[in-house]
Amino acid sequence: MTAKSKHTAKNTPHILGARKFAAISAVEGLTLNTAGRNRRDQAETRRLSQDERRQEIITAYKRLGG
């Protein structure tokens, strides 16, 4: 490794894609309800960034009182 390149597993985040996340969720028995599926589909249609998607989810949970 050079002095500039200091990537290690410790400081590099591991990000799951949608397919892997869905597969893990299925194994765990977790599913999205209708509202969650609609929110996901709308986020894809509107091409929201990850931060915008996260904010949509936070807002939805705040409305539910959670």
N, C-alpha and C positions, 0 to 999 in steps of 0.2 A: 504494500500500500504506500502511496505517496503521502507527503505531508498535507496536501490539499484534500485528499480523499479519506475521510474518517467515518465512513458509513459502517455502522455495526447493527446487529439485530436489536441492540439495546435502544438506540436512538432513532430507528427507522420505524414508522408506524406500519402496522399491518392492516390493510383495508380490504374488506370482503366485498366482492361484487354482488349484484342482485341475485344471480343464480346460486352462488354458494350460500348466501344468507338464506335463501328460500329452502335450499336442501337441508341446512342445519335446522331451520325452524320446523321443517316437516318431520325430521327425526325426533325433535323434542315435542312434537304434537302441537305446535303453535300455528295458528292460522289468523289471517286478517279478517275482521268483520267487514260488512258491506261498506261502512263509512271509511274504513282504512283502505280498502281496495279502491274506492272512489277517489280518495285523497291521493293515493299513489298514481292512479291513472291520470288525474288532473295535473299532477306535478310533471309527469312525463310529457303530456300534451303541451303544457305551458313552458316546458324546458327550463324548469327551475334549477338553480345551482344547489349544491349540497347544503349550503348555509340557508338558502331560502326554504328548502324542503324541511330542514331541521326546525326552522321557525314556524312553519305551518303545523308541524306535529306538536310543538310546544303549545301553540295557540289552541289547538284542538283539545289537548289535555287540560288546559286551563279552563276551557268552557265546560268540561266535564267535572270540574272541581277537584282534579287530581294533580 
